[in-house]
Amino acid sequence: MARLNIQWKTQSSIAPAAAATGDAKATENAGRARADRPMLVYVMSDDATDSNTRKLEDVCFVDERVAIGSKFFDCIKITAGDAMQDRLLSKNGDSAPRLLLVTRDYEVEDVLESRELSSGKVVRAMSSTVRADYANSFDSMVSNYAKLLNELDRLDGKRALIADKKKRAGDSKSKLKKVEREEAKLEKEMENWKKKEEKLLAFKLKDAEKPKA
């Protein structure tokens, strides 16, 4: 299911770019930089067959809780070589692969590597970082979104049944009319489902400005 795919993007650095100029004022300003969202940073191993890489990609990243929880984050992949050159990543963790949970203030909340790479520990690290940046409850969102996905499975099943009914209806106008009514009802259910999803994904940052009266 596409909604359970982590939306990774590849970058060559994480730390605010201004800090790399060497200028004292730029470095000071970079220290005050704030990202739009917290980050889940995946420092990749050069060896794609590495056992910890396989554990991450075949177990952790496909875990429903991790996949749903990733929606709170900007999910970033970076090579081990680029991580060594990044002033933030180079100081946090030694091995690759590893995961870093980074707040919007570019503070490393947690580093997971080696034996610490497990679905449960990734979920706990995510939850801790979300608490630092969001007013939303991580656990509630993950639980409710999982239920929403179950509901989507039910609706998709209903859509398949309706398609089969339409096929079997042939040229019968009465049967087709009945199927069309079921289609219309399903579309309304899907609209309600999408509204529920939008509400769950409406994350609120703790420092967000209150709307003006």
TAGILIN-V481376 format. One line per field, one symbol per residue. ss: DSSP state (H for helix, E for strand, - for the rest). psi: psi as a letter, one per 30 degrees, with the letter a starting at -180 (. if undefined). burial: 1 if it has 24 or more other C-alpha atoms within 12 Angstrom, else 0. A space follows every 10 residues. Layout:
# TAGILIN-V481376
ss->???
psi->???
burial->???
This chain:
# TAGILIN-V481376
ss->-HHH---EEE ------HHHH H--HHHHHHH H-------EE EEEE------ HHHHHHHHHH ---HHHHHHH HH-EEEEEEH HHHHH---HH H------EEE EE-----EEE EEEHHH--HH HHHHHHHHHH HHHE---HHH HHHHHHHHHH HHHHHHHHHH HHHHHHHHH- --HHHHHHHH HHHHHHHHHH HHHHHHHHHH ----E----- ---
psi->kefgkkikkk lflekkefff ffkeeeeeee fgkklellkj kjjklfjfgk eeeeeeffde ffkeeeeeff ffljjkkkle eeeffkfeef fjlelkllkk jklfghkjel kklbffjlee eeeeeeeeee efflflkeee eeeeeeeeee eeeeeeeeee eeeeeeeffb gjeeeeeeee eeeeeeeeee eeeeeeeeee gikjkfgkkk kk.
burial->0000011000 0111110000 0000000001 0000001111 1111100000 0110111001 1111111111 1111111111 0111011111 0110111111 1111111111 1110011110 1111111111 1111011100 1100110110 0100100010 0100010000 0000000010 0010010001 0010001001 1010100000 000
